Amino acid sequence: MGHDTGNPRPRPDAALLALRRILRATEHYERDLAQAVRLTPAKLRVLQILSGREGHHATPTQLASQMGVSQATVTALVDQL
């Protein structure tokens, strides 16, 4: 209890590092995919969300909430699509 083991700081958790690598790889993949289909990553995300929803529809409020952006931003993205 409370014994100093001589380590100045605990080492990062291996699982956390692996998760960060997975997230980084996913972000790169999504960016490459968006570029391949000539969409911005945000527009691709709108389409991904809609494709995963039953009936393939959602309100701007639902999209904004899921994407973490404003409803005005979603409206602009949908208008551009």
C-alpha positions as CSV (number, residue, x, y, z in Angstrom):
1,M,0.0,0.0,0.0
2,G,1.4,3.3,-1.1
3,H,4.9,1.8,-1.7
4,D,6.9,3.6,-4.4
5,T,8.1,1.0,-6.9
6,G,10.5,3.4,-8.5
7,N,8.4,4.0,-11.6
8,P,7.9,7.7,-12.0
9,R,4.6,7.2,-14.0
10,P,2.5,4.2,-14.8
11,R,2.9,2.9,-18.3
12,P,0.0,3.4,-20.7
13,D,-2.4,0.5,-20.9
14,A,-1.8,-1.7,-23.9
15,A,-5.5,-2.0,-24.6
16,L,-5.9,1.8,-24.8
17,L,-3.0,2.1,-27.2
18,A,-4.5,-0.6,-29.4
19,L,-7.8,1.2,-29.4
20,R,-6.1,4.4,-30.4
21,R,-4.4,2.7,-33.3
22,I,-7.8,1.2,-34.4
23,L,-9.5,4.6,-34.2
24,R,-6.7,6.2,-36.2
25,A,-6.8,3.5,-38.9
26,T,-10.6,3.8,-39.1
27,E,-10.3,7.6,-39.5
28,H,-7.8,7.1,-42.3
29,Y,-10.0,4.5,-44.0
30,E,-13.1,6.8,-43.8
31,R,-11.1,9.7,-45.2
32,D,-9.8,7.6,-48.1
33,L,-13.3,6.2,-48.8
34,A,-14.8,9.7,-48.8
35,Q,-12.1,10.9,-51.2
36,A,-12.7,7.9,-53.5
37,V,-16.4,8.7,-53.9
38,R,-15.8,12.4,-54.0
39,L,-17.6,13.3,-50.8
40,T,-16.4,15.1,-47.7
41,P,-16.0,12.9,-44.6
42,A,-19.1,14.6,-43.1
43,K,-21.3,13.9,-46.1
44,L,-20.2,10.3,-46.1
45,R,-21.0,10.1,-42.4
46,V,-24.6,11.3,-43.1
47,L,-25.0,8.6,-45.7
48,Q,-23.5,5.9,-43.4
49,I,-25.9,6.9,-40.6
50,L,-28.9,6.8,-43.0
51,S,-27.9,3.5,-44.5
52,G,-27.7,1.9,-41.0
53,R,-31.2,3.2,-39.9
54,E,-34.4,1.3,-40.4
55,G,-36.2,2.7,-43.4
56,H,-33.0,4.7,-44.2
57,H,-34.3,8.0,-42.9
58,A,-33.7,10.3,-40.0
59,T,-34.7,13.8,-39.0
60,P,-32.0,16.5,-39.1
61,T,-32.2,16.6,-35.3
62,Q,-31.5,12.9,-35.1
63,L,-28.6,13.2,-37.5
64,A,-27.2,16.2,-35.7
65,S,-27.3,14.4,-32.4
66,Q,-25.6,11.3,-33.7
67,M,-22.9,13.3,-35.5
68,G,-22.3,15.8,-32.7
69,V,-23.0,18.8,-34.9
70,S,-25.7,21.5,-35.1
71,Q,-28.9,20.9,-36.9
72,A,-28.0,23.8,-39.3
73,T,-24.8,21.9,-40.2
74,V,-26.8,18.8,-41.0
75,T,-29.2,20.8,-43.1
76,A,-26.4,22.3,-45.1
77,L,-24.8,18.8,-45.6
78,V,-28.1,17.3,-46.8
79,D,-28.7,20.2,-49.1
80,Q,-25.3,19.7,-50.7
81,L,-25.9,16.0,-51.2
